[in-house]
């Protein structure tokens, strides 16, 4: 079950263009965790909506994999659920990234005696947070169902080796979605016709009278 859970994280992150790049995955227990995946976060000053959604989807990949392979879920996704819930809450109530809630931020307002929003607004935010997490969970399930054979192959490799790296995923899935997109952008840039430089003519000198 642990191998399937971690393989789920790895598979979804590999196939989501904007998720953080995977470095390695292990099923060797570390502290309270039965397995772990390491990613290389991009140095971003600003995070776009699609990046946050892809990271949420990858985080839910572990639970989604359990559902796809065993048709059951376990308590192993506790930290994943905490992380995703916080991300969804931030998108809706802090960063203004939800269309229905709008361009508002309730950042650092939890310490006040009364909430800075109505019960109606609170109910709307709860609804949108749940909608976000549900959408990304369903998306993770679809990705894993479409790649079920590769997911199982990756889980088997994890059971055999206990630790797998980026190179192992490349052998199973080919290029990551992020690498494919980067290569496509590079090809477009190379095909783009270069602007011709306009030759500057020297200004004619005016004779002094």
MOVENDA-V100996 format. One record per backbone hydrogen bond with DSSP energy under -0.5 kcal/mol. CO is the residue of the C=O (numbers start at 1). NH is the residue of the N-H. Records with the same first field share a line. If there is no record, write none. Layout:
# MOVENDA-V100996
CO=NH / NH
This chain:
# MOVENDA-V100996
1=5
2=6
3=7
4=8
5=9
6=10
7=11
8=12
9=13
10=14
11=15
12=16
13=16
14=177
15=17
16=19
21=40
23=166
24=38
25=164
26=36
30=33
33=30
36=26
38=23 / 24
39=41
40=21
42=44
48=52
49=53
50=54
51=55
52=56
53=57
54=58
55=59
56=60
58=61
59=62
60=64
61=65
62=66
63=67
64=68
65=69
66=70 / 71 / 72
67=71
74=77
75=78
77=81
78=82
79=83
80=84
81=85
82=86
83=87
84=88
85=89
86=90
87=91
88=92
89=93
90=94 / 95
91=97
93=106
98=102
102=104
106=109
109=112
118=122
119=123
120=124
121=125
122=126
123=127
124=128
125=129
126=130
127=131
128=132
129=133
130=134
131=135
132=136
133=137
134=138
135=139
136=140
137=141
138=142
139=143
140=144
141=145
142=146
143=147
145=148
147=151
148=152
149=153
150=154
151=155
152=156
153=157
154=158
155=159
156=160
157=161
158=162
162=27 / 28
164=25
165=168 / 169
166=170
167=171
168=172
169=173 / 174
170=174
176=180
177=181
178=182
179=183
180=184
181=185
182=186
183=187
184=188
185=189
186=190
187=191
188=192
197=199
205=207
